[in-house]
């Protein structure tokens, strides 16, 4: 481990990565930095699967750091990660990055040079109507692509074009952090087992009060649009509470959406490998599988 300065434990939803990260932290004297794009929000506990009881005495960072209803972004995350990382290292502890958000993981570990550019939903909607070839042409007319990752997905291409358009007329601050020497450990299960876990976890979260959590957020003043923005549990439960879906429709569509989300996570991780990131994959199934 002397060749590394950060351990990253990643995997799709319901793979058991948090449990593995906690076990690792206890064994080596580590602290966990979350790489989850929704666990940053206070009051969004059941739907984001914070499961804080799993951490026990293990310190964790970047959970419950923003108010629900705000639009925390990747630029803010990279800065917050760097602060947490330096604090943990300065105290002689091991930083362990854990989560399923591939973009957050790459921003934290690869030293991305990120601009502080706000989202422009109207522009995104407009760009979303254009064919990919036209988007690429417009982007290349404004800026030379850094590398092929600008074109990995339409979403990334639209965001890159959104940034380029914004920078034409606005001064922009950018982050500048060095890449981290990272040991990447991927936690995986079979698709059948993953889907079984997702379904069981959704059933458990509904019993734990997921609907009541979303209702409480609405009652606190958050708009339906604010919650729908966060996707998955918050989107579909809000649609149920506002009368758009029946309870049965909500459960069915939410389960399907989570399965699709897990598949997209794995697609992103495979893309990381294609971009040269070495991930050592293991299966962690209610045991104590170790990779070192």
N, C-alpha and C positions, 0 to 999 in steps of 0.2 A: 504493500500500500504506500510505500515511500515515494512512488512515482506519481502519486495523485494528491490533489488538494481538495477534492470534492467527490462524494459518492452520490450518484443519481439513481434512484430506484423508480422506475416507470412501469406503466402497464395500463391496460384498458380498465374501465370501470368494473368493479366486482371481482377483480383478479386476486385480491389479497395483498396488494402492495403496501398499504399502510401498516398492516400487521407485521410484514417482513421488515419494513423500515424501522418500526419501533423495536423489534427484536435485535436488529443490527445496531441501533443506537445504544441499547442497553449493553451490548457486548463490547463495543469499542469506545464508549464514552462520547456519544454523538448527540447532536440536537437536530431536529427536523425542520426544514424549510419547505413549506407547502408550495407546490406548483399546480394549484387548482384555481381556475379563473373565477370560480364562484364562492369558494370558501373564504374569500377575503371579506365577504359582506356579513355584518352583524345582523342577527335575527333570522338568518337563513340557514338553519341548522339541520333539520331533518332532511329537507330536499337536497341539500348539497352533500349529505353524508359525512358531516364533520366527525362524528363518532369520537368526541374528545375523550371519552372514558378509556379508549384504547391506548392513549398516550401514557396514562399513569403519571409517573414521576419524570418522564422524558420531556424536556422543554421543546416547544414548537414555536414557529414564527410564521408570519404572513397569513394568519387566520384571524378573522374578526378585526380587520384594520380599516374598513370603510363602511359607511352607512348604506343600508339597503336603499335602492332608488338612485344611487349615484352611478356613474359610468366609469368605473375603474378601468384603466387601460394598460396595454403592454409596456408603454413608456414608463408609467408609474411603477409597474411591477419590477422592471429591470433595475430601477434605482433602489427600490425597497429591498430587493434581493441582495444587491451589492452591500447595502448597509448591514443586513442581517449576516451575510457571509463573513464580512470583515469582523464583526463583533464576535462571532463564534470562534473564528480562528485566533483572534487576539486573546481569548480566554483559554486557549489550549485545548479546545474541543473539536470534534469532527463535525463539519457541516454535511448533512444528508438531505439532498433535494428529493422530494417525493411527490409524485402526482401523475396526472394523466393528460395534462394540457401540453401537447407537443410544442406549440408555439412558445409558451412560457418557458419550457425547459430549454429550448434552443436559445431563446433570448438571454437566459441566465448563464448558460454554459459556453456559448459560442461567441460572446462579445459583440453581438449585433450592434451596429451603429444606428440607433433608433431615433427618428424625429418625433418631436412633440406636436403632432398634427391631430386636431380634433376630428371626430367622425362627422361626415356630411351625408346624412341619410338620403337627402334629395338627390345629391350627385350620384350616390351609389345606385339608387333606383334608376337613374337615367343611364348610367354606364352599364347596368345589368341588362339593358335591352339590346345592347350592341353585340355583334358576333365577336368571338375571341380574336380573330384576325384583325379586326378594326381596333380593338382595345390595344393589341400589341403594337400596331402601327402608331397609334396616338402616343403610347408610352415611349416608344423609341424615338419619336420626334421631339420629345421633351428631355429625354435622358438616356444615356447609354446604360443598358442593363448591367447590374453588378455580376450576375451569374444566372444560371438557368432556374434557380429557385424563385425568381420573380414570376416565372410562368408555371410554377408547379400546379396551381389551381386557378380557376377564374376568380375566386375570392381573393387570393393573394395578388393577382394581377390588377384587380379593381382597386384594392387598397394601395398598391404601388402607384397606380395612375392618379388616385385621389391625392396622395402625398405630393406627387410631382406637380399637379395642377395647383395645389395650395402653395407650394414653394415658389411658384412663378410670381406671386404677388405679396407674400408674407415672409418676414424673417422667422426662422425656425431654430429652436434649441434642439441639440441632439445629445444623446448619451454617448459616452465613450469609455467602455470598460474592456479590460483584457479578457480573452477566452480563459476558461478554467481547465486545468488538467483534471479531467473527469473520468471516473470509472462508472460506466453505464451498466446497470443491471436491469434486465427486462423481466417482469413477472407475467407469465402467461398461463392460460388454461385452454382446454379445447373449446371450440365454439359451443358445443352442446352443454358442457359444464358451465361455461360463462353465462349462457342464456338461462340456464336453470337458476343460477345464483341471482341474476338480475331479477327474474320473476319472483323469487323468494324474498329478495330484499325489498322490492316494491311493495309486496303484500305486507311485509313487516313495517315499512315506513308509513303505510296508510293506517295501520293499527296504532302506530306510535303517535299519530296526530298530524300527519302531513297536511291534510285538508284544513285542519284548525290552524296550523302555522300560516298557511297562505291567507286564510280568512283574517287572521290577526294582522298581517302585513297590510292587507287592504283596509282594514278598520283603522290602522294607524295613519292613513292618509296617502299611502302609495297608490298610484293609479294602476288600473289593469294593464295599461300599455307598459308601465315600468316593469311589472312582473313578467309579462309575456316576453319582454326583451331578454330576460335571463334564460329562457328556453326550458325544455324538458319539464321537470316536475312543476316549476312555477308557471310555465306557459299553459300546460294542459289542466292543471288544477284551477287556475284562474278562469279558463274557458268554461270549466264546469260550474264554478261559483257564480259566473256571470250569465249562466243559462244557455251558453252556446252549445255545450255538450251535456249529455246525460252522464251519470256516474259510470255506467258500464262502458260508454264510448270513451270516456276519459281514461279509464284503466287500460282498455285495449290499445288505444292510440299511444298512450304514454309508454306502455311496455314495448311496443314496436319501435318507438322513437329511441328508447334507450338502447335496444339491440342495435339499431342502425348507428347510433353514436359510438358504441363500443367498436363496431367495425371500422368507422372512420378513424378512431384513435389508432387502431392497429395499422391502418393504411398510412397514417402520418409517421408512425414509428418505422415502418419499412422504408418510407421515404427518407428518413434520417439516415438509415443504413446506406441507402443509395448515395447520399451526399457525403459518405465517408465516415460516419459515426459508427463506431464498433459497439454493439450492444450484446452483452452475454445473457442469453435467455435461459431462464429456469422456470420450473413449475413449482408453485408453492401451494400445497393443498392440505391445509389444516395440520401441517407439520412444521419442521424447522429446517427445511432445505437450506443449505449454505453453499456459497460459491467460493469462499476462501476461508 
